[in-house]
Amino acid sequence: MTKTRIVVYLSLFLAMAGFGITIPILPFIARDLGASPVEVSLLISLFAMAQFLSGPVWGSMSDRFGRRRMLVVGLLGYALSFVLAGLSRSLPALIGSRALGGLLSASIFPSSQALIADVTEPADRGPAMAAMGAWINLGFLFGPVVGGALSAFGQRVPMFVAGGVVAATALLAAVQLIEPSRAAGGGARGRTGATALRSAWPRPADIAEAVTSPISPYLWLTFAVSFSQSGLTALLGYFVMDRFGGTSFDAGTIFTSVGLTGFLMQSLLVGRLIRRFGEHRLSLWGTAVCVAGFLLLLPAADLAATVGAAVVISLGTSVLRPSLTSAVSCRTPLPQGLTMGVQSSLDSLGRMTGPVVGGWMYGFSLTLPFWSAAAVMGTVGGFAALRPGTTPGRESDLGRGRVPVAGSAAAAAWRQASPPDAGSARQEDPPRERSQGPMTAREPDRGS
């Protein structure tokens, strides 16, 4: 494993741990400031909405200005939002801090995913994305435990600790990361100020191509899994209470089981499965397992059955998410940063709408949100299975590097708008022509 990958994984672990530290605390701070349960839900949705709006912009900027710069900017902005939330003395101030956090943190995942794509060959990309997911899961598991313990020293203490952890993560990334030479960060060189920013802004035509191109089924599956999973996360506690009189400890048991399943799957097994079967097949299999898990949740009437169904869903999402990210990265007709930004934006859209739609359906029936989740995932999964251009042919091996990255008019226009540079790579070139390998395809960062 290269130094770049280790630093990225560690950065994501610390960033997610910082986020997890605030999870048990934020509702209590909001309640003390006079927020109703509906307003707390809207606070969470606002964060996702801000990420949805800014994701493609940050991804595009990472193509023009470099992955490392945008990752560090996002981490510093995220740290600032935690500190501002801890200092908030009114509900509007808290809402503003969360909106700021959503807008700035939206650069973290597109930049990280694009950076990993830059330093890995297609044959290694799926396992690398799976390892990234494992570190994210580990941080998410670790954070809430620390947050709950820190709350004993004061309700707002975890916010300041989270800000410090994420700020330290930004420092780690700034000092240790080296900009890969195949990142397209050179496009903005020679331009300054408003001209450089305008050149980095994603064009609607590029975004439209991404969501209608052969990678679109994988993008819409990203939305579907995020929509379904976020709805489950928001409603599982209520389901446990209403279905069999469960406690918060029961809900914690379920979430811990889900997190451990995801971590173990993505750290030990998913990479090998991608190498063996390819991203396309695993995307469909993961979707089918998720649908089965939601259907198993419908008759669940005790803790054991609910844990079992939730673990099945976690098995599916653990396979599905890295497979989708790797498939999108390998087949995109557009620059990596922009593509990862669009995918991250659709993930945020799912997290924004899933809890709202699920909560509305829950008012009619306890199980209706889970029926809906199974239907959405099954429908989009069927679309991915039947869509021309995604069916993999005789090998199905994006993960083995046998499917070349497609060219497109939008990609050509993007390259024409960016002067040739040693730090840029033609998106449609075969991997071996773009670089000499994950370790050699990098140079010292210039100007950052």
C-alpha positions in Angstrom: 0.0 0.0 0.0 1.4 3.4 -1.0 2.0 6.3 1.3 -0.6 8.3 -0.4 -3.3 5.7 0.2 -2.3 5.3 3.8 -2.6 9.1 4.4 -5.9 9.3 2.6 -7.4 6.4 4.6 -6.1 7.8 7.9 -7.5 11.3 7.0 -10.9 9.8 6.2 -10.8 7.8 9.4 -10.1 10.8 11.5 -12.6 13.0 9.7 -15.4 10.4 10.2 -14.4 10.0 13.8 -14.7 13.7 14.2 -18.2 13.6 12.6 -19.1 10.6 14.8 -18.1 12.4 17.9 -20.9 15.0 17.3 -23.7 12.5 16.5 -24.9 11.8 20.1 -24.6 15.5 21.0 -26.1 17.6 18.2 -29.8 16.8 19.0 -29.3 17.8 22.6 -27.6 21.1 21.6 -30.4 21.8 19.1 -33.1 21.0 21.7 -31.5 23.3 24.2 -31.7 26.1 21.6 -35.4 25.4 21.2 -35.4 23.2 18.1 -38.4 20.8 17.6 -37.9 17.2 16.4 -38.9 18.3 12.9 -36.4 21.1 13.0 -33.7 18.7 14.1 -34.5 16.5 11.1 -34.4 19.5 8.8 -31.0 20.4 10.3 -29.7 17.1 9.2 -31.3 17.4 5.8 -29.8 20.9 5.4 -26.3 19.5 5.8 -27.0 16.9 3.1 -28.6 19.5 0.8 -25.5 21.8 1.1 -23.3 18.8 0.1 -25.7 18.0 -2.8 -25.4 21.5 -4.2 -21.6 21.9 -3.8 -20.3 18.3 -4.5 -19.8 18.7 -8.3 -18.2 22.1 -7.8 -15.6 20.8 -5.4 -14.9 17.8 -7.6 -14.4 20.0 -10.6 -12.1 22.3 -8.6 -10.0 19.3 -7.6 -9.5 18.6 -11.3 -8.2 22.1 -11.8 -6.4 23.1 -8.6 -5.4 19.6 -7.3 -6.8 17.0 -5.0 -4.6 17.8 -2.0 -5.6 21.5 -1.9 -9.3 20.8 -2.1 -9.1 18.1 0.5 -7.2 20.3 2.9 -9.7 23.2 2.3 -12.6 21.0 3.0 -11.1 19.6 6.2 -10.3 23.0 7.5 -13.8 24.3 6.7 -15.3 21.2 8.3 -13.3 21.8 11.5 -14.4 25.5 11.5 -18.0 24.4 11.3 -17.7 22.2 14.4 -16.2 25.0 16.4 -18.9 27.4 15.3 -21.6 24.8 16.2 -20.0 24.6 19.7 -20.1 28.3 20.0 -23.7 28.7 18.8 -26.1 30.4 21.2 -29.1 30.5 18.9 -30.8 28.1 16.6 -30.1 30.2 13.4 -26.4 30.2 14.4 -26.4 26.4 14.7 -28.2 26.1 11.4 -25.7 28.4 9.8 -22.7 26.3 11.1 -24.3 23.1 9.8 -24.9 24.7 6.4 -21.3 25.9 6.3 -20.1 22.4 7.3 -22.1 20.8 4.5 -20.9 23.2 1.8 -17.2 22.9 2.7 -17.0 19.2 3.8 -18.5 18.3 0.3 -14.9 18.5 -1.0 -13.6 15.7 1.2 -15.0 12.6 -0.5 -14.7 13.7 -4.2 -11.1 14.8 -3.6 -10.2 11.6 -1.7 -11.9 9.3 -4.2 -10.3 11.0 -7.2 -6.9 11.0 -5.5 -7.2 7.2 -4.9 -8.2 6.8 -8.5 -5.2 8.8 -9.6 -2.7 6.5 -7.8 -4.3 3.1 -8.6 -4.6 1.2 -11.8 -8.1 -0.1 -12.7 -7.2 -3.6 -11.5 -6.5 -2.3 -8.0 -9.2 0.4 -7.8 -12.1 -1.7 -6.5 -10.1 -3.1 -3.6 -8.7 0.4 -2.9 -12.2 1.8 -2.7 -13.3 -1.1 -0.4 -10.4 -0.3 1.9 -11.5 3.3 2.0 -15.0 2.3 3.0 -13.5 0.1 5.8 -11.6 3.1 7.3 -14.7 5.3 7.0 -16.8 2.6 8.9 -14.1 2.3 11.6 -14.1 6.1 12.1 -17.9 6.1 12.3 -17.9 3.3 14.8 -15.2 5.0 17.0 -16.6 8.5 17.0 -19.9 8.2 18.8 -18.3 6.2 21.6 -15.8 9.0 22.2 -18.5 11.7 21.8 -20.7 10.1 24.5 -17.7 9.9 26.9 -16.7 13.5 26.2 -20.2 14.8 26.9 -19.6 14.1 30.6 -17.3 17.1 30.6 -19.9 19.4 29.0 -22.4 19.2 26.2 -20.4 21.3 23.8 -17.0 19.8 24.5 -17.3 17.1 21.9 -17.9 19.8 19.2 -14.6 21.5 20.0 -12.8 18.2 20.2 -14.2 17.2 16.8 -13.0 20.5 15.4 -9.5 19.9 16.8 -9.4 16.3 15.4 -10.5 17.4 11.9 -8.1 20.4 11.9 -5.2 18.0 12.8 -6.4 15.8 10.0 -6.1 18.8 7.6 -2.5 19.4 8.8 -1.7 15.7 8.3 -3.0 15.8 4.7 -1.2 19.1 3.9 2.2 17.8 5.2 2.1 14.2 4.0 0.2 14.1 0.8 1.9 14.6 -2.6 -0.2 15.6 -5.6 -0.3 12.7 -8.1 1.1 13.7 -11.5 -1.9 12.2 -13.3 -4.3 14.5 -11.5 -5.6 17.1 -13.8 -4.6 19.9 -11.4 -2.7 21.8 -14.0 -5.6 23.1 -16.0 -5.9 26.3 -13.9 -2.2 27.1 -13.9 -1.4 30.4 -15.7 -4.8 31.8 -14.6 -5.5 33.8 -11.6 -8.4 35.0 -9.5 -11.9 35.0 -11.0 -10.7 33.6 -14.3 -9.3 30.5 -12.6 -12.4 30.0 -10.5 -14.7 30.4 -13.6 -12.6 27.8 -15.5 -13.0 25.4 -12.6 -16.7 25.7 -12.4 -18.5 22.6 -13.8 -20.5 23.0 -16.9 -24.1 21.9 -16.9 -23.3 19.9 -20.1 -20.7 17.9 -18.3 -23.0 17.1 -15.4 -25.8 16.2 -17.8 -23.5 13.8 -19.7 -22.5 12.1 -16.5 -26.1 11.3 -15.4 -27.0 10.1 -18.9 -23.9 8.3 -20.0 -23.1 4.6 -19.6 -22.1 5.2 -16.0 -25.5 6.7 -15.2 -26.9 3.4 -13.8 -24.1 3.3 -11.2 -24.7 6.9 -10.3 -28.5 6.3 -9.8 -27.7 3.2 -7.8 -25.6 5.4 -5.6 -28.6 7.6 -5.0 -30.9 4.5 -4.4 -28.6 2.9 -1.8 -28.1 6.3 0.0 -31.9 7.0 0.0 -32.7 3.6 1.4 -29.9 3.4 3.9 -30.4 6.9 5.3 -34.1 6.3 5.7 -33.4 3.1 7.6 -30.9 4.8 9.8 -33.4 7.6 10.7 -36.3 5.3 11.4 -34.7 2.2 12.9 -34.9 3.5 16.5 -38.6 4.3 16.1 -39.2 0.9 14.5 -37.5 -0.9 17.4 -39.6 1.0 20.0 -42.9 0.6 18.1 -42.5 -3.0 16.9 -41.3 -4.8 20.0 -40.8 -2.1 22.7 -37.1 -2.0 22.3 -34.7 0.4 24.1 -32.0 2.7 23.0 -29.5 0.0 24.0 -31.3 -2.3 21.4 -30.9 0.3 18.8 -27.3 0.8 19.6 -26.7 -3.0 19.4 -28.2 -2.9 15.9 -26.1 0.0 14.7 -22.9 -1.5 16.2 -23.6 -4.8 14.4 -24.2 -3.0 11.1 -20.9 -1.0 11.5 -18.8 -4.0 12.4 -20.2 -6.0 9.5 -19.4 -3.2 7.1 -15.8 -2.8 8.5 -15.1 -6.6 8.4 -16.6 -7.0 4.9 -14.7 -4.1 3.3 -11.4 -4.7 5.0 -11.3 -8.5 4.5 -13.5 -9.7 1.7 -14.9 -7.0 -0.8 -11.6 -6.3 -2.5 -11.1 -10.0 -3.3 -14.7 -10.3 -4.6 -14.2 -7.3 -6.9 -11.0 -8.9 -8.3 -12.8 -12.2 -8.8 -16.1 -11.1 -10.2 -15.8 -7.5 -11.3 -17.6 -4.3 -10.2 -20.7 -4.7 -12.4 -21.7 -8.2 -11.1 -21.0 -7.2 -7.6 -23.1 -4.1 -7.9 -26.1 -6.2 -9.0 -25.5 -8.8 -6.3 -25.1 -6.2 -3.6 -28.4 -4.6 -4.8 -30.2 -7.9 -4.6 -28.8 -8.6 -1.1 -30.0 -5.1 0.1 -33.5 -5.8 -1.3 -33.6 -9.1 0.5 -32.5 -7.4 3.8 -35.3 -4.8 3.6 -37.8 -7.6 2.9 -36.5 -9.6 5.9 -37.0 -6.5 8.1 -40.8 -6.4 7.3 -41.8 -9.4 9.6 -39.0 -8.8 12.2 -40.7 -8.8 15.6 -37.8 -9.1 18.0 -34.2 -7.9 18.4 -32.6 -11.0 16.9 -34.6 -10.8 13.8 -34.1 -7.1 13.4 -30.3 -7.4 13.9 -30.3 -10.2 11.3 -32.1 -8.2 8.7 -29.9 -5.1 9.3 -26.8 -7.2 9.0 -28.0 -8.5 5.7 -28.6 -5.0 4.5 -25.1 -4.1 5.7 -23.6 -7.0 3.8 -25.2 -5.7 0.6 -24.2 -2.1 1.0 -20.6 -3.1 2.0 -20.3 -4.8 -1.4 -22.3 -2.3 -3.4 -20.8 1.1 -2.4 -17.1 0.4 -3.3 -18.2 -1.5 -6.5 -20.2 1.5 -7.6 -17.4 4.0 -6.9 -14.8 1.9 -8.7 -17.1 1.3 -11.7 -17.8 5.0 -12.0 -14.2 5.8 -11.7 -13.0 3.3 -14.3 -15.7 4.1 -16.9 -16.2 7.8 -16.6 -16.0 9.8 -19.8 -15.2 13.0 -17.7 -12.4 14.1 -15.4 -12.2 12.0 -12.2 -12.8 14.9 -9.8 -16.0 16.1 -11.5 -17.3 12.5 -11.7 -16.6 11.8 -8.1 -18.3 15.1 -7.2 -21.4 14.2 -9.2 -21.6 10.8 -7.5 -21.1 12.4 -4.1 -23.8 14.9 -4.9 -26.3 12.1 -5.7 -25.3 10.3 -2.5 -26.1 13.5 -0.6 -29.4 13.8 -2.4 -30.3 10.3 -1.1 -29.3 11.2 2.4 -31.4 14.4 2.2 -34.6 12.8 0.8 -34.5 9.4 2.4 -35.3 10.4 6.0 -37.9 12.9 4.9 -39.8 10.5 2.6 -39.3 7.6 5.0 -40.6 9.6 8.0 -43.7 10.6 6.0 -44.4 7.0 5.0 -43.8 5.8 8.6 -46.9 7.8 9.6 -49.0 5.5 7.5 -47.4 2.2 8.3 -44.3 1.0 10.3 -43.1 -1.1 7.3 -44.0 1.1 4.4 -40.6 2.9 4.3 -38.9 -0.5 4.0 -41.2 -1.6 1.2 -40.3 1.6 -0.5 -36.6 1.1 0.0 -36.8 -2.4 -1.5 -38.8 -1.1 -4.4 -36.5 1.8 -5.2 -33.4 -0.4 -5.0 -34.9 -3.2 -7.0 -36.1 -0.8 -9.8 -32.8 1.0 -10.1 -30.9 -2.3 -9.9 -33.0 -3.7 -12.8 -32.3 -0.6 -14.8 -28.6 -1.1 -14.2 -28.8 -4.8 -15.3 -30.7 -4.0 -18.5 -29.1 -0.7 -19.5 -27.1 -1.0 -22.7 -23.4 -0.2 -22.1 -23.3 -1.4 -18.5 -23.7 -5.1 -19.3 -20.1 -6.2 -19.1 -19.8 -8.7 -21.9 -17.7 -11.8 -21.6 -15.4 -10.8 -18.8 -17.2 -8.2 -16.8 -13.8 -7.1 -15.5 -13.6 -3.4 -14.9 -11.5 -4.4 -11.9 -9.0 -6.2 -14.1 -8.5 -3.2 -16.3 -9.9 -4.7 -19.5 -12.6 -2.0 -20.0 -11.0 1.2 -21.4 -12.2 4.5 -20.2 -14.5 5.9 -22.8 -13.9 9.1 -24.7 -16.6 11.7 -25.2 -17.4 15.1 -26.6 -17.6 16.7 -23.2 -14.2 15.2 -22.2 -12.7 16.5 -25.4 -14.1 19.9 -24.7 -12.8 19.8 -21.2 -9.3 19.0 -22.4 -9.4 21.7 -25.0 -10.3 24.2 -22.3 -7.3 23.2 -20.3 -3.7 23.7 -21.6 -1.6 20.6 -21.7 0.4 20.2 -18.6 2.7 17.6 -17.0 0.1 17.2 -14.3 -2.8 16.3 -16.6 -3.8 13.1 -18.3 -6.0 12.3 -21.2 -9.0 10.7 -19.7 -9.5 8.1 -22.4 -5.9 6.9 -22.6 -5.3 3.3 -21.4 -4.0 3.2 -17.9 -0.5 2.0 -18.8 -0.1 4.9 -21.2 -1.1 7.5 -18.5 1.4 6.4 -15.9 4.1 4.0 -14.9 2.2 2.7 -11.9 0.7 3.8 -8.6 4.1 4.6 -7.1 5.9 6.3 -10.0 2.9 8.3 -11.3 3.4 11.3 -9.1 5.6 14.3 -8.7 6.2 16.9 -6.0 3.2 19.3 -5.7 3.8 22.6 -7.4 2.5 25.7 -6.0 0.5 24.3 -3.1 
